[in-house]
Amino acid sequence: MTRLDRVEQTSARFTGPPLTPRTAVIWSVLRAELERRAGDRLTVLDVGGGTGGFAVPLAQAGHGVTVVDASPDALAALTRRAAESGVADRVRAVQGDGDALAGLVEPASVDLVLCHSVLEVVDDPAPVVAALVTALRPGGAASVLVAGQAAAALGRAMNGHLDVAAALAADPAGTAGPRDTLRRRYDADRAAALLAAAGLTVEEIHGVRVLADLLPAAVADGQQAALVELERALAARPPYRDLAAQLHLFARRPA
């Protein structure tokens, strides 16, 4: 039984945000990890956590969350959001880049680290992942979300930009050149290899937004519950997983 299969059991005990097509898979995995650690007050690190879309619900569940983000505006919004949600005492905002993470967090002090949409924009992802591992306690878990290369190429092709699609598909880093907004994109094997090289054991890989970005808004908005269930059903199944807009890897530092 995967973490996605166990979401209905865990959701009864963890009051998090409503599942949406864009976040259902990630929250399903996180909910199962929280249930596995039921009764523990976890120390959570959210790298690039912005305005607290994950941090605040985790704090509401009783955990202490440190958000590291480069944007002072995002951190200000996070602080307001935490205060409005009654969890200001459980959320700490730290301004900094993922590249400088090693100097911002105590080694072996974190039970759960979130690193969502960060590794595709930093100068070099390897030291960032190494810093995540250093921050984790033995047995601690990492939730890593990266942009998918295949989805980007298909999306450009569907919009008629065949030259850009060809560049994305052919480039080893999954970019379309110097004007690309991302430094790199991943397939499942390359993302897993990056985490493994840093000493993490990858337990699960899921696709996020397998269909959500492909459907007309009227369909996605009008059948949201059905789309959530379909996203969850396809998330771990190749080839659907590998065509998702993002790849979610759940990994653990060996105990």
C-alpha positions as CSV (number, residue, x, y, z in Angstrom):
1,M,0.0,0.0,0.0
2,T,1.5,3.4,-1.0
3,R,1.1,6.6,0.8
4,L,-1.5,7.7,-1.8
5,D,-3.6,4.7,-0.9
6,R,-3.5,5.6,2.7
7,V,-4.6,9.2,2.4
8,E,-8.2,8.5,3.4
9,Q,-7.0,6.9,6.7
10,T,-4.7,9.8,7.5
11,S,-6.9,12.6,6.4
12,A,-9.3,11.8,9.3
13,R,-6.5,12.7,11.7
14,F,-4.7,15.5,9.9
15,T,-6.7,18.6,9.1
16,G,-5.0,20.1,6.2
17,P,-6.1,22.2,3.2
18,P,-8.6,20.8,0.8
19,L,-7.0,18.5,-1.9
20,T,-6.8,20.2,-5.2
21,P,-5.6,18.7,-8.6
22,R,-2.3,20.7,-8.2
23,T,-1.5,19.6,-4.6
24,A,-3.4,16.4,-3.9
25,V,-0.6,14.0,-4.6
26,I,1.9,16.0,-2.5
27,W,-0.4,16.3,0.5
28,S,-1.4,12.6,0.3
29,V,2.3,11.7,0.7
30,L,2.9,14.2,3.5
31,R,-0.2,13.2,5.3
32,A,0.9,9.6,5.4
33,E,4.3,10.6,6.8
34,L,2.6,12.6,9.5
35,E,0.5,9.7,10.4
36,R,3.6,7.5,10.6
37,R,5.0,9.9,13.1
38,A,1.6,10.4,14.9
39,G,2.1,11.9,18.4
40,D,5.5,13.5,17.5
41,R,5.9,17.3,17.2
42,L,8.1,17.4,14.1
43,T,10.7,20.0,13.2
44,V,10.0,20.9,9.6
45,L,12.2,22.9,7.2
46,D,10.5,24.4,4.1
47,V,13.1,25.6,1.6
48,G,11.6,28.1,-0.9
49,G,8.3,27.9,1.1
50,G,7.2,31.3,0.1
51,T,3.9,32.5,1.6
52,G,3.3,29.3,3.5
53,G,1.0,27.1,1.4
54,F,2.6,24.1,3.1
55,A,4.1,25.6,6.2
56,V,1.0,27.0,7.7
57,P,-1.1,23.8,7.5
58,L,1.8,21.8,8.9
59,A,2.0,24.4,11.8
60,Q,-1.7,24.0,12.3
61,A,-1.2,20.3,12.7
62,G,1.1,21.1,15.7
63,H,4.6,21.0,14.0
64,G,7.3,23.7,14.1
65,V,8.2,25.0,10.7
66,T,11.1,27.1,9.5
67,V,10.6,28.6,6.1
68,V,13.7,29.7,4.2
69,D,13.0,31.9,1.2
70,A,14.9,34.6,-0.8
71,S,11.9,36.9,-1.1
72,P,11.2,39.3,1.8
73,D,7.7,40.0,0.4
74,A,6.9,36.3,0.4
75,L,8.1,36.0,4.0
76,A,6.1,39.0,5.1
77,A,3.0,37.4,3.6
78,L,3.9,34.2,5.4
79,T,4.2,35.9,8.7
80,R,0.8,37.6,8.2
81,R,-0.8,34.3,7.2
82,A,0.7,32.4,10.2
83,A,-0.6,35.1,12.5
84,E,-4.1,35.1,11.0
85,S,-4.1,31.3,11.3
86,G,-3.1,31.4,15.0
87,V,0.2,29.6,14.5
88,A,2.7,32.5,14.5
89,D,4.6,30.8,17.4
90,R,5.2,27.7,15.3
91,V,6.4,29.4,12.1
92,R,9.8,31.0,11.7
93,A,10.7,33.0,8.6
94,V,14.4,33.1,7.5
95,Q,15.5,35.1,4.4
96,G,18.1,33.2,2.4
97,D,18.8,31.2,-0.8
98,G,18.8,27.5,-1.2
99,D,22.4,27.8,-2.3
100,A,23.2,29.1,1.2
101,L,21.2,26.6,3.2
102,A,24.1,25.0,4.9
103,G,24.8,28.2,6.8
104,L,21.2,28.8,7.9
105,V,20.2,25.5,9.5
106,E,21.7,23.4,12.2
107,P,23.0,20.0,11.1
108,A,20.8,17.0,12.0
109,S,18.0,19.2,13.4
110,V,15.1,18.5,11.0
111,D,12.6,15.7,10.8
112,L,11.0,16.6,7.5
113,V,12.3,18.9,4.8
114,L,10.3,20.3,1.9
115,C,12.2,21.5,-1.2
116,H,9.6,22.3,-3.8
117,S,10.4,24.1,-7.1
118,V,13.9,25.0,-5.9
119,L,16.3,22.6,-7.6
120,E,15.4,23.8,-11.1
121,V,16.4,27.4,-10.3
122,V,19.5,27.3,-8.1
123,D,23.0,27.6,-9.6
124,D,23.9,24.1,-8.7
125,P,21.4,21.6,-7.2
126,A,24.0,19.1,-5.8
127,P,25.2,21.2,-2.9
128,V,21.6,22.2,-2.1
129,V,20.6,18.5,-1.8
130,A,23.7,17.8,0.2
131,A,22.6,20.6,2.6
132,L,19.1,19.1,2.9
133,V,20.7,15.8,3.9
134,T,22.9,17.5,6.4
135,A,19.9,19.2,8.0
136,L,18.0,16.0,8.3
137,R,18.2,13.8,11.4
138,P,18.9,10.1,10.6
139,G,15.6,8.7,9.6
140,G,14.2,12.1,8.5
141,A,12.3,12.5,5.3
142,A,12.6,14.8,2.3
143,S,9.7,15.9,0.0
144,V,11.3,17.2,-3.2
145,L,9.3,18.7,-6.1
146,V,11.0,19.4,-9.5
147,A,9.8,20.4,-13.0
148,G,9.3,17.7,-15.5
149,Q,11.2,17.8,-18.8
150,A,8.8,15.7,-20.9
151,A,5.8,17.8,-19.9
152,A,7.6,21.0,-20.8
153,A,8.5,19.7,-24.3
154,L,5.0,18.4,-24.9
155,G,3.4,21.7,-23.7
156,R,5.5,23.8,-26.1
157,A,4.7,21.4,-29.0
158,M,1.0,21.6,-28.3
159,N,1.2,25.4,-28.4
160,G,2.9,25.3,-31.8
161,H,6.4,26.1,-30.6
162,L,8.0,23.0,-32.2
163,D,11.5,24.5,-32.2
164,V,11.4,25.2,-28.5
165,A,10.0,21.7,-27.9
166,A,12.8,20.1,-29.8
167,A,15.4,22.1,-27.8
168,L,13.8,21.1,-24.5
169,A,13.6,17.4,-25.5
170,A,17.2,17.3,-26.7
171,D,18.9,19.3,-24.0
172,P,20.5,17.1,-21.2
173,A,19.5,19.7,-18.6
174,G,15.9,20.0,-20.0
175,T,16.1,23.7,-20.9
176,A,15.4,25.6,-24.1
177,G,18.4,28.0,-24.0
178,P,19.4,31.2,-22.3
179,R,15.9,32.7,-22.3
180,D,14.4,29.8,-20.5
181,T,13.0,30.8,-17.1
182,L,14.3,27.5,-15.5
183,R,17.9,26.4,-15.4
184,R,17.0,22.7,-15.6
185,R,14.2,20.2,-15.7
186,Y,14.2,16.5,-14.8
187,D,13.0,13.1,-15.6
188,A,12.4,10.6,-12.9
189,D,15.7,8.8,-13.2
190,R,17.8,11.9,-13.2
191,A,16.0,13.4,-10.2
192,A,16.3,10.1,-8.2
193,A,20.0,9.9,-9.1
194,L,20.6,13.4,-7.7
195,L,19.0,12.5,-4.4
196,A,20.7,9.2,-4.2
197,A,24.1,10.7,-4.8
198,A,23.6,12.9,-1.7
199,G,22.9,9.8,0.4
200,L,19.0,9.8,0.4
201,T,17.0,6.7,-0.2
202,V,14.2,7.4,-2.6
203,E,11.0,5.7,-1.5
204,E,8.4,6.9,-3.9
205,I,8.2,9.0,-7.1
206,H,4.9,10.5,-8.2
207,G,3.8,12.7,-11.0
208,V,2.1,16.0,-10.0
209,R,-0.3,17.7,-12.4
210,V,-0.5,14.7,-14.8
211,L,-3.7,16.1,-16.3
212,A,-4.4,19.3,-14.5
213,D,-2.5,21.5,-17.0
214,L,-3.8,19.8,-20.1
215,L,-7.6,20.1,-19.5
216,P,-9.7,23.1,-20.4
217,A,-10.5,25.2,-17.3
218,A,-14.2,24.5,-17.6
219,V,-13.5,20.7,-17.2
220,A,-10.9,21.1,-14.5
221,D,-13.0,23.5,-12.4
222,G,-16.3,21.7,-13.1
223,Q,-15.1,18.2,-12.2
224,Q,-12.5,19.0,-9.6
225,A,-13.2,16.1,-7.2
226,A,-13.1,13.6,-10.1
227,L,-9.8,15.2,-11.4
228,V,-8.3,14.9,-7.9
229,E,-9.0,11.2,-7.8
230,L,-7.7,10.7,-11.3
231,E,-4.5,12.6,-10.6
232,R,-4.0,10.4,-7.5
233,A,-4.7,7.2,-9.5
234,L,-2.3,8.0,-12.3
235,A,0.5,9.7,-10.2
236,A,2.7,6.6,-9.7
237,R,2.0,4.8,-12.9
238,P,4.4,5.2,-15.9
239,P,3.9,6.5,-18.5
240,Y,1.5,8.9,-16.9
241,R,3.8,9.8,-14.1
242,D,6.6,10.7,-16.4
243,L,4.5,13.1,-18.4
244,A,3.5,15.1,-15.4
245,A,4.3,18.8,-15.1
246,Q,6.2,18.1,-11.9
247,L,7.8,15.1,-10.3
248,H,7.5,14.5,-6.6
249,L,10.1,12.4,-4.9
250,F,9.8,11.3,-1.3
251,A,13.1,10.2,0.2
252,R,14.7,9.4,3.5
253,R,18.1,9.8,5.2
254,P,19.1,6.3,6.3
255,A,18.8,5.9,10.1
